[in-house]
Amino acid sequence: MGSFSIWHWLIVLVVVLLLFGRGKIPELMGDMAKGIKSFKKGMSEEDEDAETAKTVEHQPDEPIKDAAKTSKKKAG
């Protein structure tokens, strides 16, 4: 009852392969890797957004340059 022998691990491997199939396991691992990459990307984007919000200064609105042109069109 101490530890598992190589035969125990082989039987477990065969059962897992029968349950999930040979192609399903790499597919599951690929999906898990995509999830981890997506999580890391989301975390880095969140950090970048927080830093840009701190560094961006509020600038007053610039006057509209075409205001004179639009008033002439309305008057004419």
Buried (B, 14 or more C-beta within 10 A) or exposed (E): EEEEEEEEEEEEEEEEEEEEEEEEEEEEEEEEEEEEEEEEEEEEEEEEEEEEEEEEEEEEEEEEEEEEEEEEEEEE
